[in-house]
C-alpha cells in the first residue's frame, strides 16, 4: 500500500493553517483504527492506512479532496455531515455508536469520536475523527442501544411522517425517555434531526434534477413548498431556489 509520508502530510494539511503533529504518522501502525482529518467543507485532507483499507484504496492521494458523498451512501454521508457541523461549532463527539460505510457498500457498527481542528487564533478550520469496530458488549452495542431502532427507521423513512411516539415505541422507550436520550446522543431533538436529514437529502435532488420545488418538498416529507423553503433556509442559510442556481451554475 503506497502511503506517502511527511511531505504529503504537510502539503495536504497546509490549508488548515494548523501545526502538523508528526505523531499522526504513527496512526499508520494502528490496525483497524481509521483516522481522518477534514476541512470545514468536509473534504478529506489526511487519512491513515487503516482508513484507506476500510475503503479499498491504496494511496492517500486517491482520497484527499474527496468527501463522504464520494465514498458512502447519501444517507450515511448526510448523517456524517450533520455531525461534522456540530463539531465545527466547537462540540466534541466522544465514543458514540454509529454505522460506518465501507468500500464494498456494506456498513458496520463502530464507536466514533470527533474533535474540532483549531488554527492559531482559536478559529475552527476542520474536523478530525477516529473510529473502531464495535466488538465488545457493554458499550452501547446496537442490540443494547435503545436508539438504534430510531436511527435505522429515520434513515429508511425520512420522507414519511415520523412522530416521536412512533420512534419511541420502536425503541421500547417512553416519549420523555426517548427525547432525553436522543438529545444527549445527537445534540438535537428528534424533530430537528429529521428536519436536517430531509433538507440535506433534498440537496441532491435540487442540484441533479429539474424537479419543481413543490415536488421536491413533497418527496422529502415537507407539507408544502413554503414549509420546505423555510426549513431549507434555516438549515442551509439560503433558500432552495438560490441553492439550486448556485450549484447548477
C-alpha positions in Angstrom: 0.0 0.0 0.0 1.5 3.3 -1.0 1.3 5.8 1.8 3.3 9.0 1.2 4.7 10.3 4.4 5.5 13.6 5.9 5.7 15.7 2.7 2.1 14.8 1.8 1.0 15.4 5.4 2.5 18.9 5.3 1.0 19.7 1.9 -2.4 18.4 2.5 -2.9 20.0 5.9 -1.4 23.3 5.0 -4.8 24.9 4.1 -5.9 24.5 7.7 -3.1 26.7 9.0 -2.6 24.3 11.9 0.6 22.8 13.2 1.1 19.3 11.9 1.9 16.8 14.7 4.4 14.3 13.3 2.9 11.8 15.8 -0.1 11.5 13.3 2.1 9.2 11.2 2.1 6.7 14.0 -1.6 6.0 13.3 -0.5 4.1 10.2 0.7 1.4 12.6 -2.8 1.1 14.2 -4.7 -1.8 12.7 -8.5 -1.4 12.3 -8.4 2.1 13.7 -9.3 4.5 10.9 -8.3 8.1 11.5 -9.1 11.2 9.3 -8.9 14.9 9.1 -11.3 17.1 7.0 -11.6 20.8 6.2 -14.6 22.8 7.1 -16.4 21.8 3.8 -16.0 18.1 4.6 -13.1 17.3 2.2 -10.6 14.8 3.4 -7.1 16.2 3.9 -5.5 13.3 5.7 -6.3 9.7 6.5 -4.3 6.8 7.9 -3.5 3.5 6.3 -6.4 1.8 8.2 -8.9 4.3 6.6 -7.5 3.5 3.2 -8.0 -0.2 3.8 -11.6 0.4 5.0 -12.5 1.9 1.7 -10.5 -0.4 -0.5 -7.9 2.3 -1.6 -4.2 2.0 -1.9 -2.9 5.6 -1.9 -3.7 8.6 0.2 -3.7 10.7 -2.9 -6.8 8.8 -4.1 -8.9 10.2 -1.3 -7.5 13.7 -0.5 -10.0 16.2 -1.7 -13.0 13.8 -1.7 -15.9 14.0 0.7 -18.2 11.4 2.4 -20.6 11.8 -0.6 -17.9 10.3 -2.8 -17.4 7.3 -0.5 -20.6 6.4 1.2 -24.3 6.2 0.6 -26.2 9.5 0.5 -28.0 8.8 3.8 -24.8 8.0 5.7 -22.9 10.9 4.2 -25.6 13.3 5.3 -25.6 11.8 8.8 -21.8 12.4 9.0 -22.2 16.0 7.7 -24.8 16.7 10.4 -22.2 15.6 13.0 -19.4 17.5 11.3 -21.3 20.7 11.6 -21.8 20.1 15.3 -18.0 19.7 15.7 -17.3 22.7 13.6 -19.4 24.7 16.1 -16.9 23.6 18.8 -18.6 20.5 20.1 -16.7 17.2 20.7 -18.4 13.8 20.0 -16.9 11.1 22.2 -17.4 7.3 21.9 -20.7 7.4 20.0 -22.0 4.2 18.4 -22.8 4.8 14.7 -22.9 2.9 11.4 -19.9 3.5 9.1 -19.9 2.8 5.4 -17.3 0.6 3.7 -15.7 0.2 0.3 -18.0 -2.7 -0.6 -21.1 -0.5 0.1 -21.8 -2.5 3.3 -21.7 -0.9 6.7 -20.7 -1.9 10.2 -21.3 -0.5 13.7 -18.4 1.4 15.1 -17.5 3.6 18.1 -16.6 7.1 16.8 -15.1 10.2 18.3 -14.6 13.6 16.6 -13.0 16.8 17.6 -12.6 20.3 16.0 -9.3 21.3 14.4 -8.4 24.7 15.6 -5.9 27.1 13.9 -3.9 29.8 15.6 -6.2 32.4 17.0 -8.8 29.9 18.0 -10.7 29.6 14.7 -12.1 26.1 14.0 -11.0 25.2 10.5 -11.8 21.5 10.2 -12.6 18.3 12.0 -10.7 15.1 13.0 -12.1 11.8 13.9 -11.2 8.2 14.8 -13.4 5.1 14.8 -13.1 1.5 15.7 -15.3 -1.5 15.0 -17.8 -2.3 17.8 -16.9 -5.8 19.0 -17.4 -5.7 22.8 -20.6 -5.8 24.7 -21.2 -3.2 27.5 -20.6 -0.1 25.5 -23.9 0.6 23.8 -23.8 -2.1 21.2 -26.6 -1.9 18.6 -28.7 -4.6 20.1 -28.3 -2.9 23.5 -28.7 0.6 22.3 -32.3 1.8 22.6 -31.8 4.5 19.9 -30.6 2.2 17.2 -34.1 1.3 16.0 -35.0 5.0 15.7 -31.9 5.9 13.6 -32.4 3.0 11.3 -36.1 3.9 10.9 -35.2 7.5 10.2 -32.6 6.5 7.6 -35.2 4.4 5.7 -38.3 6.6 6.1 -37.0 10.2 6.4 -39.6 11.3 3.8 -42.5 10.0 5.7 -44.3 11.3 8.9 -42.1 10.4 11.9 -43.9 11.3 15.1 -41.8 10.9 18.3 -44.3 8.5 19.8 -43.7 6.0 16.9 -39.9 6.4 17.2 -40.1 6.0 20.9 -42.2 2.9 20.6 -39.7 1.3 18.2 -37.0 1.8 20.8 -39.1 0.5 23.6 -39.0 3.8 25.5 -41.4 6.3 26.8 -41.6 9.5 24.7 -39.9 11.5 27.5 -37.0 9.0 27.9 -36.6 8.7 24.1 -36.4 12.5 23.6 -34.0 12.9 26.5 -31.7 10.1 25.3 -31.8 11.3 21.7 -30.8 14.8 22.7 -27.9 13.5 24.8 -26.6 11.3 22.0 -27.2 13.5 18.9 -27.2 17.0 20.3 -30.7 17.8 18.9 -34.3 16.9 19.3 -35.6 14.0 17.1 -37.7 16.5 15.2 -34.6 18.7 14.4 -32.5 15.7 13.4 -35.2 14.5 10.9 -35.6 18.1 9.6 -31.9 18.3 8.9 -31.8 14.9 7.3 -34.7 15.8 5.0 -33.1 19.1 3.9 -29.8 17.5 3.2 -31.3 14.7 1.3 -33.2 17.2 -0.8 -30.0 19.0 -1.8 -29.1 16.3 -4.3 -32.5 16.5 -6.0 -32.1 20.2 -6.3 -28.7 20.0 -8.0 -29.1 16.9 -10.1 -32.7 17.2 -11.4 -35.1 19.7 -12.8 -37.8 18.6 -10.4 -40.0 21.5 -9.2 -39.6 22.8 -5.7 -43.1 21.7 -4.9 -42.3 18.1 -6.0 -39.0 18.1 -4.0 -40.9 19.3 -1.0 -43.4 16.5 -1.2 -40.8 13.8 -1.9 -38.7 14.7 1.1 -41.5 15.0 3.7 -42.4 18.7 3.8 -46.0 19.7 3.9 -45.7 22.2 1.0 -43.2 24.3 -0.9 -43.4 27.2 1.6 -42.6 24.9 4.5 -39.7 23.3 2.5 -38.3 26.8 1.7 -38.5 27.9 5.3 -36.8 24.8 6.7 -34.2 24.7 3.9 -33.2 28.3 4.6 -33.0 27.5 8.4 -30.6 24.6 7.8 -28.6 25.8 4.8 -28.6 29.5 5.2 -30.2 30.2 1.8 -33.4 29.2 0.0 -33.6 26.1 -2.2 -34.0 28.1 -5.4 -30.8 30.1 -4.7 -29.0 26.8 -3.7 -30.0 25.2 -7.0 -29.0 28.2 -9.0 -25.6 28.4 -7.3 -24.7 24.7 -7.7 -26.2 24.2 -11.2 -24.3 27.2 -12.5 
